[in-house]
Amino acid sequence: MAHLFLLGLPIVLGVFVYRLIIQWKLQRRLPPGPKPLPIIGNLFDLPSRDEPGHLYWIKHKDKYGPISSVTVLGQTTIFIHDVEAAEYILNKKSQQSSRRPEFKFSSNICGLADFHANQQYTSRWRHNRKTIHKLMGTKKLSEKFNPVQVGEVRRLLVRTLNKTDALIKNFRFQASSTILKVIYGYAVDPVKADPLVILSERLAKGVVDSLMPLTWAVDVFPFLEHLPQRLPGMGWMERGRQIKTESHKAINVPFSFVQTQMATGKHRPSYVSALVEEMSQDSKLSVDDETSIKWTAGTMFSASSDSTVSTLTGFILAMVMFPEVQSKARDELDSLIGTDRLPEIADRDHLPYINAVISEAYRWHTIVPMGLAHVMAQDETFNGYLFPKDAQIWPNVWWFMHDPNVYAEPESFDPERFLEPRNEPDPRQHIFGYGRRICPGRYFADDQIFLSITHLLASFSFTKQTDDLGMDIDVKYEPVNGVVNHPAPFCYKATIRGANKEALIRGLGKQYHWEESDAEHLESSRFANHKNTLYAASI
């Protein structure tokens, strides 16, 4: 036995030394970064949970250059602060960089494996992508939703006129009511808390929470998934189960609503109803098709609602902070449409400064500052650096939007940067994602932002709020950490632009009167299992 051990020892040592050499060579070819410790690597070089990742990793750019890396427990992560590198790896080499990380917390614990952004680059993902593309994947396709968008943004004006201090809340209502009508043909309750809106917003929050990078212990230590919850430090399991329960209700309840309405001939045309009709064989959906419809619908809601609210909130903050921009944008709008009507999509080509304001709103307040992680399917190199297979790639989109060598005075809200003669780069090249993972609903979202911003500018003035002494309350831009970036709460004052505008908006209440809410239809027997939860959510 001892003899066999002595014979085998050189082989074992040889293999060990060989692996050390390979790892050392790999480390030398990776982008630079802090020196890793044995076994755990750069575990202690990760940001705290409360520190915005895009601001933390920018320090690595200053220290290690525009492309840097860390390795934690054998998992390599590369941070890109170079536009050329992002274009090459994520766009030109998108076939090799379109995988997603194995988010154990989101996919396994929270039950979000079928969420489109979580899915791996497989035939099923490509099928789901084509399904979404058929709905709104081109500018022409997205135009058919303009009437719904116009109706909801004009209802936004009515709600804002009635309660000017609830603008951000109204943004959430508008975003939810628009996308729920487009996807499910569902009319929300305009008066009391709508149970489906609440469920859907919880889905959006749960998805965002679950995808927070380097936040959940199980994403760093996958073996934790198999340990008992009663052990110390396992409290995240309870949050995961809560997200799973809420998200699956938010996926199943509206789908069942559409099926019930279709069975009685009462449904409104929608994304779900169109696909059910198209994919049904002998009046029955396959399990795969039903899963595809449910989860692509849920993906579109969660992706659209939160990002729309974030962009519009950032826009209002910018108008309060930069009143000269608001004044110039309003002057252009008034010169085109006057004061007796409201904007239409057809006006867009005649509003160059307004379009520049929208581009600047996208750039100035970067809603997904670190993008979403890509994973390499095979080794690639860029400028001599290795991007190894299975490495996670995080583009710092916030830096791309605030690089002073690209955007002059990046902290200033300056729409003229996009006009002649400056012609600074269009932020849409980065903010909607990259390659095969680019946002399929970007044209729908862009129309929504245009209609919202122009209607708000045409109808209201946004200024600083004053204190009890009549002094302006100063505001500043402070982002709240998250996958989707929101400005911290700020004070503002919204004032209607004169009696004629007030009369015009009052008239909208009759023209765009609220439809009968569909909330009561969620009480049918097909929702019996969800009924108590739905009502508890609406209280």
C-alpha positions in Angstrom: 0.0 0.0 0.0 2.8 2.4 0.9 4.6 1.4 -2.2 1.5 2.3 -4.3 1.3 5.6 -2.5 4.9 6.4 -3.3 4.4 5.5 -6.9 1.3 7.7 -7.2 2.5 10.7 -5.3 4.6 12.1 -8.2 1.6 11.8 -10.5 -0.7 13.6 -8.0 1.9 16.3 -7.5 2.4 16.6 -11.2 -1.3 17.1 -11.9 -1.5 19.7 -9.1 1.5 21.6 -10.4 0.2 21.5 -13.9 -3.2 23.0 -12.8 -1.4 25.7 -10.9 0.6 26.6 -14.0 -2.5 26.7 -16.2 -4.3 28.8 -13.7 -1.3 31.1 -13.4 -1.1 31.5 -17.2 -4.8 32.2 -17.4 -4.5 34.8 -14.7 -1.8 36.5 -16.6 -4.0 36.8 -19.7 -7.1 38.0 -17.9 -7.7 41.8 -17.7 -6.0 43.2 -14.7 -7.5 43.5 -11.2 -6.8 43.1 -7.5 -4.6 40.2 -6.5 -6.7 37.2 -5.6 -6.3 35.3 -2.4 -5.9 31.5 -2.5 -9.2 29.6 -3.0 -11.6 32.5 -2.3 -10.0 34.8 -4.9 -11.3 38.4 -4.8 -14.2 37.7 -2.4 -13.2 40.7 -0.2 -13.0 43.0 -3.2 -16.7 43.0 -3.9 -18.9 46.1 -3.1 -21.2 46.2 -0.1 -24.9 45.6 -0.8 -25.7 49.3 -0.4 -23.0 50.7 -2.7 -24.0 51.3 -6.3 -22.0 48.8 -8.4 -21.4 51.3 -11.3 -19.8 53.7 -8.9 -17.8 51.0 -7.1 -16.3 49.4 -10.2 -15.4 52.7 -11.8 -12.7 52.9 -9.2 -11.2 49.8 -10.8 -11.1 51.6 -14.1 -9.0 54.3 -12.6 -6.7 51.8 -11.0 -6.5 48.9 -13.5 -7.7 50.4 -16.8 -10.9 50.3 -18.9 -11.1 46.5 -18.7 -10.7 44.9 -15.4 -11.5 41.6 -13.7 -12.0 39.8 -10.4 -12.3 36.0 -9.7 -14.3 34.7 -6.8 -14.3 31.0 -6.0 -13.2 30.2 -9.5 -15.8 32.5 -11.2 -14.3 35.2 -13.3 -16.1 38.5 -13.8 -14.9 41.1 -16.3 -16.0 44.8 -16.1 -16.0 46.8 -19.3 -15.5 50.6 -19.1 -14.5 50.8 -22.8 -17.2 51.4 -25.5 -15.0 49.7 -28.2 -14.6 46.6 -26.1 -18.4 46.5 -25.3 -19.2 46.8 -29.0 -16.8 44.0 -30.0 -17.6 41.5 -27.3 -21.3 42.1 -26.8 -22.4 43.1 -30.3 -19.9 41.8 -32.9 -19.3 38.6 -30.9 -22.9 38.4 -29.6 -23.3 34.7 -30.6 -20.5 33.9 -28.2 -21.6 36.3 -25.4 -25.4 35.9 -25.2 -25.6 33.4 -22.3 -26.8 34.5 -18.9 -25.2 33.7 -15.5 -26.7 30.9 -13.5 -28.6 33.1 -11.0 -29.3 30.4 -8.4 -31.4 32.8 -6.3 -33.5 34.2 -9.1 -34.0 31.0 -11.1 -34.1 28.3 -8.5 -35.1 29.9 -5.2 -37.5 32.5 -6.7 -38.8 30.2 -9.4 -38.0 32.7 -12.2 -36.0 30.3 -14.5 -38.6 30.9 -17.3 -38.3 34.7 -17.0 -37.0 35.7 -20.4 -34.0 37.7 -19.1 -32.9 34.7 -17.0 -33.2 32.1 -19.8 -30.0 30.8 -21.4 -29.4 31.3 -25.1 -31.2 28.2 -26.3 -33.8 27.3 -28.9 -36.5 27.9 -26.3 -35.1 31.4 -25.6 -34.9 32.1 -29.4 -38.5 31.0 -29.8 -39.7 33.3 -27.0 -37.7 36.2 -28.4 -39.4 35.7 -31.8 -42.8 35.6 -30.0 -42.1 39.0 -28.4 -40.7 40.4 -31.7 -43.9 39.5 -33.5 -45.8 41.9 -31.1 -43.5 44.9 -30.9 -40.1 44.1 -32.3 -40.0 46.9 -34.9 -41.1 50.5 -35.0 -43.9 49.7 -37.4 -45.2 46.9 -35.2 -45.1 49.1 -32.1 -47.2 51.8 -33.8 -50.4 49.8 -33.4 -50.2 50.4 -29.7 -50.0 54.2 -30.0 -53.8 54.7 -29.5 -53.6 52.8 -26.2 -50.5 54.8 -25.2 -52.2 58.1 -26.1 -55.3 57.3 -24.1 -53.4 56.3 -21.0 -51.1 59.3 -21.1 -54.1 61.6 -21.4 -55.7 59.9 -18.4 -52.3 60.6 -16.7 -52.9 64.3 -17.3 -56.4 64.2 -15.7 -55.1 62.4 -12.7 -52.2 64.8 -12.3 -54.5 67.8 -12.6 -56.6 66.4 -9.8 -53.6 65.6 -7.6 -50.5 67.4 -8.7 -48.4 66.2 -5.7 -48.8 62.5 -6.7 -47.0 62.6 -10.1 -44.6 59.7 -9.4 -47.5 57.5 -8.2 -49.4 58.5 -11.3 -46.5 57.4 -13.5 -46.7 54.0 -11.9 -50.4 53.8 -12.6 -50.0 55.0 -16.2 -47.2 52.5 -16.9 -49.2 49.6 -15.4 -52.5 50.4 -17.0 -50.8 50.8 -20.4 -48.9 47.6 -20.4 -51.7 45.5 -18.8 -54.1 46.6 -21.5 -51.6 45.9 -24.3 -50.6 42.5 -23.0 -53.8 41.2 -21.4 -56.5 43.5 -22.6 -57.1 44.3 -18.9 -58.7 47.6 -17.8 -57.5 48.7 -14.4 -59.6 50.1 -11.5 -59.2 53.9 -11.7 -60.4 54.6 -8.2 -59.2 51.9 -5.7 -56.1 49.8 -5.6 -56.3 47.3 -8.4 -55.4 43.8 -7.4 -53.7 42.9 -10.7 -51.6 46.1 -10.7 -50.4 45.2 -7.2 -49.6 41.6 -8.2 -47.8 42.8 -11.3 -45.8 45.5 -9.5 -44.7 42.9 -7.0 -43.6 40.7 -9.9 -41.5 43.6 -11.2 -40.0 44.3 -7.8 -39.3 40.6 -7.1 -37.5 40.2 -10.4 -35.3 43.3 -9.9 -34.5 42.2 -6.3 -33.6 38.7 -7.4 -31.2 39.9 -10.1 -29.2 42.2 -7.9 -25.6 41.3 -8.7 -23.4 39.7 -6.0 -26.1 40.3 -3.4 -27.5 36.9 -2.6 -25.2 34.4 -0.8 -26.3 31.5 -2.9 -25.2 33.2 -6.1 -21.6 33.3 -4.7 -21.8 30.0 -2.8 -24.2 27.7 -4.8 -24.0 24.8 -2.3 -26.1 27.0 0.1 -29.2 26.1 -2.0 -29.1 22.6 -0.4 -28.8 23.6 3.2 -31.7 23.8 5.7 -33.3 27.2 6.1 -33.2 27.0 9.9 -29.4 27.5 9.8 -28.1 31.0 10.8 -27.7 33.3 7.8 -30.3 31.5 5.6 -33.0 34.2 5.9 -32.7 35.0 2.2 -34.6 31.7 1.6 -37.8 33.2 3.0 -37.5 36.2 0.7 -37.0 33.8 -2.2 -40.1 31.9 -1.4 -42.1 35.1 -1.1 -40.9 36.2 -4.5 -41.8 32.8 -6.0 -45.3 32.8 -4.6 -46.1 36.4 -5.7 -44.4 36.0 -9.2 -46.2 32.8 -10.1 -49.6 34.4 -9.1 -48.7 37.4 -11.2 -47.9 35.1 -14.2 -50.9 32.8 -13.9 -53.8 35.1 -12.8 -53.8 37.5 -15.8 -53.3 34.6 -18.2 -56.4 32.8 -16.8 -58.3 36.1 -16.9 -57.7 36.3 -20.7 -58.7 32.7 -21.2 -62.0 33.2 -19.2 -62.8 36.4 -21.2 -62.0 34.6 -24.5 -64.3 31.7 -23.6 -67.2 34.2 -23.1 -66.3 36.4 -26.1 -65.7 39.4 -23.9 -61.9 39.8 -24.3 -60.2 42.8 -25.7 -57.5 42.1 -28.4 -54.1 41.7 -26.7 -50.8 40.1 -26.9 -51.9 37.1 -25.0 -55.3 36.6 -26.8 -53.6 36.9 -30.2 -51.0 34.2 -29.3 -53.6 31.9 -27.8 -55.6 32.1 -31.0 -52.5 31.6 -33.1 -51.0 28.7 -31.2 -54.1 26.8 -30.1 -54.6 23.4 -31.8 -58.1 21.9 -31.5 -58.9 24.8 -29.1 -56.0 23.7 -26.8 -52.6 25.1 -26.1 -49.6 22.9 -25.6 -47.8 23.1 -22.2 -44.7 24.6 -23.9 -46.8 27.3 -25.8 -48.7 28.2 -22.6 -45.5 28.6 -20.6 -44.0 30.7 -23.4 -47.0 33.0 -23.6 -47.3 33.4 -19.8 -43.6 34.2 -19.1 -43.0 36.4 -22.1 -46.1 38.4 -21.1 -44.8 38.7 -17.5 -41.3 39.7 -18.8 -42.7 42.5 -20.9 -44.7 43.9 -17.9 -41.8 43.9 -15.5 -39.4 45.2 -18.0 -41.6 48.0 -19.2 -43.3 49.3 -16.1 -40.3 50.0 -13.9 -38.1 51.4 -16.6 -40.8 53.8 -17.8 -41.4 55.1 -14.2 -37.7 55.5 -13.7 -37.1 57.5 -16.9 -40.1 59.8 -16.3 -39.1 60.4 -12.7 -35.5 61.3 -13.8 -37.0 63.6 -16.5 -39.1 65.6 -13.9 -36.1 66.0 -11.7 -34.1 67.3 -14.6 -36.8 69.8 -15.5 -36.8 71.1 -11.9 -33.0 71.3 -11.8 -32.6 72.8 -15.3 -35.5 75.2 -15.9 -33.9 76.7 -19.0 -34.2 73.4 -20.8 -37.8 73.1 -19.8 -38.5 76.6 -21.1 -36.8 75.9 -24.5 -38.5 72.6 -24.9 -41.9 74.1 -24.2 -41.3 77.0 -26.6 -40.6 74.5 -29.4 -43.7 72.5 -28.6 -46.0 75.5 -28.4 -44.7 76.9 -31.7 -45.7 73.6 -33.4 -49.0 72.7 -31.7 -50.1 75.9 -30.1 -52.1 75.8 -26.9 -55.4 74.3 -28.1 -54.4 70.8 -28.7 -52.1 68.1 -27.4 -49.1 66.3 -29.0 -49.4 63.3 -31.3 -46.9 60.8 -32.5 -47.0 62.4 -35.9 -45.5 65.6 -34.4 -42.3 63.9 -33.5 -40.4 64.5 -36.7 -41.0 68.2 -36.3 -39.6 68.5 -32.8 -35.8 68.2 -32.9 -35.1 69.8 -29.5 -37.8 67.7 -27.8 -36.2 64.6 -29.3 -32.8 65.7 -28.0 -34.4 66.2 -24.5 -35.6 62.6 -24.7 -32.1 61.4 -25.6 -30.6 63.4 -22.8 -33.2 61.9 -20.3 -31.9 58.5 -21.3 -28.3 59.5 -20.9 -28.4 61.7 -17.8 -30.4 59.2 -15.7 -29.1 55.8 -16.8 -31.8 53.5 -15.7 -29.8 50.2 -15.8 -26.3 51.5 -15.0 -24.5 48.1 -15.1 -26.7 46.6 -17.8 -27.4 42.9 -17.3 -24.6 40.4 -17.2 -23.6 38.3 -20.3 -21.7 35.1 -20.1 -19.1 33.9 -22.6 -19.9 30.6 -24.4 -16.3 30.3 -25.6 -12.9 32.0 -25.2 -12.5 35.4 -27.0 -9.8 37.9 -26.9 -9.7 41.7 -27.1 -6.6 43.9 -27.1 -4.6 40.9 -25.8 -7.0 40.2 -22.9 -8.7 36.9 -22.5 -12.4 36.8 -22.1 -12.6 33.1 -21.0 -15.5 30.7 -21.5 -18.0 31.0 -18.6 -16.8 34.5 -17.6 -19.5 37.0 -16.6 -19.3 40.3 -18.6 -20.7 43.5 -17.0 -20.7 46.7 -19.1 -20.7 49.9 -17.1 -23.4 51.6 -19.1 -23.5 54.5 -16.7 -19.8 55.3 -17.5 -20.5 55.1 -21.2 -23.1 57.8 -20.7 -20.9 59.9 -18.4 -17.5 59.7 -20.0 -16.3 63.3 -20.3 -14.3 62.4 -23.4 -17.5 61.5 -25.1 -20.1 63.7 -23.5 -19.0 67.3 -22.6 -19.9 68.2 -19.0 -21.8 64.9 -18.5 -23.4 65.9 -15.2 -25.2 68.7 -16.9 -28.6 68.1 -18.6 -27.8 69.5 -22.0 -30.0 68.3 -24.9 -28.1 70.4 -27.4 -25.2 67.9 -27.2 -27.2 65.8 -29.7 -27.9 68.5 -32.2 -25.7 70.1 -34.9 -22.8 70.8 -34.7 -22.0 68.7 -31.6 -23.7 65.4 -32.6 -22.7 63.5 -29.5 -23.5 59.7 -29.6 -27.1 58.5 -29.3 -27.4 56.8 -25.9 -29.8 54.3 -27.4 -26.8 52.4 -28.7 -26.2 51.2 -25.1 -29.2 51.8 -22.8 -31.4 49.1 -24.4 -28.8 46.3 -24.2 -26.5 44.6 -26.7 -26.5 42.0 -29.4 -29.1 39.3 -29.3 -30.1 40.4 -25.8 -31.1 43.9 -26.9 -34.5 45.0 -25.5 -37.3 43.7 -27.9 -39.7 46.4 -26.6 -37.4 49.4 -27.2 -39.6 51.0 -29.9 -42.7 50.7 -27.7 -40.9 52.2 -24.8 -39.5 55.1 -26.8 -43.0 56.0 -28.1 -44.3 55.8 -24.5 -41.6 58.2 -23.3 -42.1 60.6 -26.2 -45.9 60.8 -25.6 -45.5 61.2 -21.8 -42.8 63.9 -21.9 -44.5 66.0 -24.6 -47.9 65.8 -22.9 -46.4 66.8 -19.5 -44.5 69.7 -21.0 -47.5 70.9 -23.0 -49.7 70.9 -19.9 -47.7 71.6 -16.7 -44.8 73.6 -15.4 -42.4 71.9 -13.0 -40.5 74.0 -10.5 -38.9 73.8 -7.1 -41.1 73.6 -4.1 -40.9 76.3 -1.5 -40.7 76.0 2.3 -42.8 77.9 4.9 -40.6 81.0 4.4 -41.1 81.0 0.7 -37.6 79.8 -0.1 -36.9 77.3 -2.8 -36.2 73.8 -1.6 -33.1 72.7 -3.4 -33.0 69.4 -5.2 -30.1 67.2 -6.4 -29.7 63.9 -8.3 -29.1 61.0 -5.9 -29.5 57.5 -7.4 -31.0 54.7 -5.4 -29.0 51.5 -5.7 -30.7 48.7 -7.8 -30.7 46.8 -11.0 -33.1 49.5 -12.2 -31.8 52.9 -11.1 -34.4 55.4 -9.6 -33.7 58.9 -8.3 -34.1 59.3 -4.6 -37.3 61.1 -3.6 -37.2 64.9 -4.3 -39.5 67.9 -3.9 -41.2 69.5 -6.9 -44.2 71.6 -7.8 -46.5 70.9 -10.8 -48.6 73.8 -12.0 -51.2 73.7 -14.8 -50.3 76.1 -17.6 -53.3 78.4 -17.6 -57.1 78.2 -17.8 -57.2 76.9 -21.4 -55.0 74.0 -20.6 -57.1 73.1 -17.5 -60.2 73.2 -19.6 -58.6 71.1 -22.3 -57.6 68.4 -19.7 -61.0 68.5 -18.0 -62.4 67.7 -21.4 -60.1 64.7 -21.7 -62.0 63.2 -18.7 -65.0 62.9 -21.0 -63.2 61.9 -24.2 -61.0 59.3 -22.5 -63.5 58.3 -19.8 -62.5 55.3 -17.6 -63.6 52.0 -18.8 -65.3 49.6 -16.5 -62.7 47.9 -14.4 -61.9 44.3 -15.0 -61.0 43.7 -11.4 -64.3 42.2 -10.6 -63.7 39.5 -13.2 -60.8 38.2 -11.2 -63.5 37.0 -8.7 -64.7 34.2 -11.0 -64.4 30.6 -9.8 -61.3 30.2 -11.9 -59.5 32.5 -9.5 -60.8 31.0 -6.3 -57.3 29.9 -5.3 -56.0 33.5 -5.7 -59.0 35.4 -4.4 -58.0 35.9 -0.8 -54.5 36.9 -1.7 -55.7 39.4 -4.3 -58.0 41.2 -1.9 -55.3 41.2 0.8 -53.0 42.8 -1.7 -55.4 45.6 -2.5 -56.1 46.7 1.1 
